[in-house]
Amino acid sequence: MRITDAASFGEALRRRRKELGYTQAFLSDFSGFSVSFISDLENGKKTAELEKAIFLANLLGLDLDLTPRGW
C-alpha cells in the first residue's frame, strides 16, 4: 500500500491490526499507548507523534521503507 498522507498510514495500521485480530484495547495494553492515541492515528490525525507511529507499525509487523519515486 502506498502511503501518501496521515489517513492512508492510519488505514494501513488499522487494516493490519484487524488482520492480526487485535483490538485497539489489546494494542494499547501491549504498547502502553492510549486507545485514544491509537484511534487518532488510525483515523489519520495529522499531529500524531512520528516515533510512536513508527513503533506501532513495527509492532504490527510492518516495515517502513522510503524509496525515491520511480525505483
DRENLO-77825 format. One line per 3 residues: number of its first residue (from 1); their letters; for each residue x, y, z of C-alpha. Coordinates in steps of 0.1 Angstrom, whole numbers. Layout:
N
NUM	A	X Y Z  ...
This chain:
71
1	MRI	0 0 0  14 34 -9  13 58 20
4	TDA	7 94 8  -7 110 39  -17 105 76
7	ASF	-50 90 65  -35 63 43  -9 55 70
10	GEA	-37 51 96  -57 29 73  -27 6 68
13	LRR	-23 3 105  -60 -4 111  -61 -30 83
16	RRK	-30 -48 97  -43 -47 133  -76 -63 122
19	ELG	-57 -89 101  -39 -99 133  -72 -100 152
22	YTQ	-61 -73 177  -84 -48 193  -73 -12 199
25	AFL	-75 -21 237  -52 -51 233  -27 -30 213
28	SDF	-30 -3 240  -22 -27 268  7 -42 248
31	SGF	23 -9 236  15 13 266  -1 39 243
34	SVS	-37 50 250  -66 37 230  -74 73 220
37	FIS	-39 78 206  -43 45 185  -77 56 174
40	DLE	-64 91 164  -36 75 145  -58 51 126
43	NGK	-82 80 118  -54 100 102  -49 126 128
46	KTA	-21 147 114  -5 157 147  3 121 158
49	ELE	39 116 171  61 101 144  82 80 167
52	KAI	51 64 183  35 58 149  66 41 136
55	FLA	68 20 168  32 8 163  38 0 127
58	NLL	68 -21 136  49 -37 165  22 -48 140
61	GLD	49 -64 118  50 -36 92  83 -23 78
64	LDL	86 13 66  107 19 36  113 52 19
67	TPR	124 49 -17  128 76 -44  99 77 -69
70	GW	103 57 -100  125 30 -84
